[in-house]
Every structure is written in structure tokens, then in C-alpha cells.
Amino acid sequence: MGICAGSWTLFAGLFPDLTEDGDNTQEKDIGYYQDKYLVDARHHSSSRMVGLSKIEPNATFNTQIHQIEIVPETIIASMFGKEYPFLIDTNSVHQKCLKNELFNQHDVYSKVVLVSARAKNPVEGDTRTEISGSRKIRRGTTMETQTDTIEAFETKYGSPCIGVQWHPEAYYGYKDQTHLELINYMVLAGEAYIAKRSFLASFEL
């Protein structure tokens, strides 16, 4: 699982570019991948980075910025196990996101990767959310979070590879533990992979 900027690296790793001679070992500058895959996300970055501390029992600066809408029948949907349509508050400290046109114009991406969550702003007056409309203040500026940005993706085939823009680890000790199901799922997936490798190894001569 890739988190925040790590999800961009994961995505780039799924689609390594080939040079004209077919050699994909040539190292490319990080700016190359940012230009190719990413676009600015308006008002998706809170003023402080969430953090884990050896001193504090809970994560710090876990400010809820916007909501995400989970796409049904995805791996992430199975992690949360909620009824749909399903919206959940989330933190946000990223300034870029994957380009929507990657999946609208190029079959090579949509054949391998599925978008599993997008950003939404909560409905004004919704008592189920901690977020009050679009009035989160960042350094004196009213935040009007850009919606429909790609907040999560996952591979369609093989072992699960998942990228999320928010920080699920920041919900350790938080009153709503739903986001930690992502981490729990990946731990179980890793244990299943190890068990499978061990089982297959028992058949080797």
C-alpha cells in the first residue's frame, strides 16, 4: 500500500516507461513522473502534517479536511464493509493527485488500475460529519476543496496493490477506527502471501 506521495511512486512503478531501445532501466527524475501522472489538487493540504509520536498516545494534527466517496465492489469497499453510497471524513495533506484523464483517455491504465475513491465535500448541515461545509481555514484562507479528485486506486489483478492519498495511520487512537481497516487488511494480505509462498515451497524438489 502506498500512502500520500507513496501512492504516486506505486502508480509510476506499475507503469514503467520504456526508452526507444526498449530499455526500462534508465532512471528518470521525479519531476518527470510528476508531470506525466500528477496535477495540482486545490485546497487538499492542511496546514500541518499528521504525525505519530512516541510521547502522545494518539496521532497529532489529524484534521478532517474533506470526505471521500468509496466506489462499491472494490477492495477498499470490502475493507470498510459499509453500505453504499458511503462517504467518510478524511485528513488531507497532499497538494497533487493523479490526473483523471489517465483513466478517461488511455486504456492501458484503466485495464490495470481501478479508481476506488474520490474526494467529496460534505452537504451543508450534515450532522454525520465533523466537517462544516467548505469552511475549513488554512492559514487565514477559506478552503474550498476540489472535488472528484482521485483519492484511492487499486490493481484489478494479482496481489492487491493499493494507493491512498490520505493517511489512515493517523487514525490510531482516533474515536472512529474505520480507516485502520485499510492497514489491518494489508497486514492480513501480507500474511496470506507468506502462507501461500510457504505452501508452494513445500512442493519443491
C-alpha positions as CSV (number, residue, x, y, z in Angstrom):
1,M,0.0,0.0,0.0
2,G,1.3,3.4,-1.0
3,I,0.2,6.4,1.2
4,C,0.1,10.0,0.1
5,A,3.1,10.7,-2.1
6,G,4.0,7.0,-1.8
7,S,0.9,6.2,-3.8
8,W,2.3,8.2,-6.7
9,T,5.5,6.2,-6.6
10,L,3.5,3.0,-6.6
11,F,1.5,4.1,-9.6
12,A,4.6,5.0,-11.5
13,G,6.1,1.6,-10.6
14,L,3.0,-0.1,-12.2
15,F,3.7,1.6,-15.5
16,P,7.4,1.8,-16.1
17,D,8.3,3.8,-19.2
18,L,10.3,2.2,-22.0
19,T,13.0,4.1,-23.8
20,E,13.2,3.9,-27.6
21,D,15.5,0.9,-27.5
22,G,13.2,-0.9,-25.1
23,D,15.4,-0.4,-22.0
24,N,13.3,0.4,-19.0
25,T,16.2,0.6,-16.6
26,Q,17.1,4.2,-17.3
27,E,16.4,6.2,-14.1
28,K,14.1,9.2,-14.5
29,D,13.9,12.3,-12.5
30,I,11.0,12.5,-10.0
31,G,9.8,15.6,-11.8
32,Y,9.3,13.5,-15.0
33,Y,6.7,11.4,-13.2
34,Q,5.0,14.3,-11.5
35,D,4.5,16.0,-14.9
36,K,3.3,12.8,-16.5
37,Y,0.9,11.5,-13.9
38,L,0.0,14.3,-11.5
39,V,-2.0,17.5,-11.4
40,D,-2.4,20.1,-8.7
41,A,-5.2,19.5,-6.2
42,R,-6.8,22.7,-4.9
43,H,-7.1,23.1,-1.1
44,H,-6.2,19.5,-0.3
45,S,-3.4,20.3,2.0
46,S,-4.0,21.2,5.7
47,S,-1.5,23.5,7.4
48,R,0.1,20.7,9.5
49,M,1.3,17.3,8.6
50,V,-0.3,14.5,10.6
51,G,2.2,12.7,12.8
52,L,2.8,9.8,15.1
53,S,4.7,10.3,18.4
54,K,6.3,8.1,21.0
55,I,5.1,10.6,23.6
56,E,1.5,11.2,22.6
57,P,-0.9,8.2,22.6
58,N,-2.7,9.4,19.5
59,A,-1.7,10.8,16.1
60,T,-1.4,14.6,16.1
61,F,-2.9,17.2,13.7
62,N,-5.3,14.7,12.2
63,T,-7.6,17.4,10.8
64,Q,-10.5,16.3,8.8
65,I,-10.5,18.3,5.5
66,H,-13.0,16.7,3.2
67,Q,-14.9,13.5,2.6
68,I,-14.2,10.6,0.3
69,E,-16.7,8.5,-1.6
70,I,-15.8,4.9,-1.8
71,V,-16.6,3.1,-5.1
72,P,-18.6,-0.1,-4.4
73,E,-17.3,-3.6,-5.3
74,T,-13.7,-2.6,-4.8
75,I,-11.1,-3.9,-2.4
76,I,-11.3,-0.7,-0.4
77,A,-15.0,-1.1,-0.2
78,S,-14.6,-4.6,1.2
79,M,-12.2,-3.2,3.8
80,F,-14.7,-0.7,5.2
81,G,-17.6,-3.0,4.9
82,K,-20.2,-0.3,4.7
83,E,-23.4,0.2,2.8
84,Y,-23.4,2.5,-0.2
85,P,-23.4,5.2,-1.1
86,F,-20.7,5.6,1.5
87,L,-19.0,8.9,2.5
88,I,-16.4,9.2,5.2
89,D,-14.4,12.1,6.6
90,T,-10.7,12.1,5.9
91,N,-7.5,14.0,6.6
92,S,-5.6,15.5,3.6
93,V,-2.1,16.9,3.4
94,H,-1.3,16.4,-0.3
95,Q,-1.0,19.1,-3.0
96,K,-1.2,16.9,-6.0
97,C,-3.2,13.9,-7.3
98,L,-3.4,11.6,-10.2
99,K,-4.8,13.0,-13.4
100,N,-8.4,12.0,-14.2
101,E,-7.6,11.9,-17.9
102,L,-5.3,9.0,-17.3
103,F,-8.3,6.8,-16.9
104,N,-10.6,8.7,-19.3
105,Q,-8.3,8.6,-22.4
106,H,-5.8,5.7,-22.0
107,D,-7.0,2.1,-21.9
108,V,-3.6,0.9,-20.7
109,Y,-4.2,2.4,-17.2
110,S,-7.9,1.5,-16.8
111,K,-7.2,-2.1,-17.8
112,V,-4.8,-2.5,-14.9
113,V,-5.9,0.0,-12.2
114,L,-9.3,0.9,-10.8
115,V,-10.2,4.2,-9.2
116,S,-11.7,3.2,-5.8
117,A,-12.3,6.6,-4.0
118,R,-12.8,10.2,-5.0
119,A,-13.0,13.5,-2.9
120,K,-16.3,15.0,-2.0
121,N,-17.4,18.0,0.0
122,P,-20.0,17.2,2.7
123,V,-23.5,18.5,2.4
124,E,-24.1,21.6,4.4
125,G,-25.7,20.8,7.8
126,D,-24.9,17.1,7.6
127,T,-24.6,16.1,11.3
128,R,-22.8,12.9,10.5
129,T,-19.6,14.7,9.6
130,E,-17.1,16.7,11.6
131,I,-16.5,19.0,8.5
132,S,-18.6,22.1,8.2
133,G,-19.2,22.5,4.5
134,S,-16.2,24.2,2.8
135,R,-15.2,26.5,5.7
136,K,-12.0,24.8,7.0
137,I,-9.5,27.6,7.4
138,R,-5.9,27.1,6.3
139,R,-3.5,29.9,7.2
140,G,-6.3,32.5,7.0
141,T,-7.7,31.2,3.8
142,T,-11.1,29.6,3.4
143,M,-10.6,26.1,2.0
144,E,-12.9,25.1,-0.9
145,T,-11.6,21.6,-1.5
146,Q,-11.6,20.5,-5.1
147,T,-13.9,17.5,-5.5
148,D,-13.8,14.4,-7.7
149,T,-10.1,14.1,-7.4
150,I,-8.7,10.6,-7.3
151,E,-8.2,9.7,-3.6
152,A,-7.5,6.0,-4.0
153,F,-6.7,3.4,-6.6
154,E,-6.1,-0.4,-6.7
155,T,-4.9,-3.0,-9.1
156,K,-7.5,-5.2,-10.7
157,Y,-5.5,-8.4,-10.9
158,G,-2.9,-10.3,-8.8
159,S,-1.8,-9.5,-5.3
160,P,-3.6,-6.3,-4.0
161,C,-1.7,-3.1,-4.7
162,I,-3.5,-0.1,-3.2
163,G,-2.7,3.7,-3.2
164,V,-4.4,6.2,-1.0
165,Q,-3.9,9.9,-0.8
166,W,-4.9,10.3,2.9
167,H,-3.1,9.0,6.0
168,P,-5.0,6.0,7.5
169,E,-2.3,5.5,10.1
170,A,-3.2,8.9,11.7
171,Y,-6.5,7.4,13.0
172,Y,-4.6,5.3,15.6
173,G,-6.3,6.3,18.9
174,Y,-9.0,8.2,17.0
175,K,-12.6,7.8,18.0
176,D,-13.5,6.5,14.6
177,Q,-11.3,3.5,13.8
178,T,-12.7,2.8,10.3
179,H,-9.6,4.0,8.4
180,L,-7.4,1.5,10.3
181,E,-9.2,-1.3,8.5
182,L,-7.1,-0.5,5.4
183,I,-3.9,-1.2,7.4
184,N,-5.4,-4.3,9.0
185,Y,-6.4,-5.6,5.6
186,M,-2.9,-5.2,4.2
187,V,-1.4,-7.0,7.2
188,L,-3.8,-9.9,6.5
189,A,-2.9,-9.8,2.8
190,G,0.8,-10.0,3.6
191,E,0.3,-12.9,6.0
192,A,-1.8,-14.7,3.3
193,Y,1.0,-14.1,0.8
194,I,3.7,-15.5,3.1
195,A,1.5,-18.6,3.8
196,K,1.0,-19.2,0.1
197,R,4.7,-19.0,-0.6
198,S,5.4,-21.4,2.2
199,F,2.8,-23.8,0.9
200,L,4.1,-23.7,-2.6
201,A,7.7,-24.2,-1.3
202,S,6.6,-27.5,0.3
203,F,6.1,-28.9,-3.2
204,E,9.5,-28.0,-4.5
205,L,12.0,-30.8,-5.0
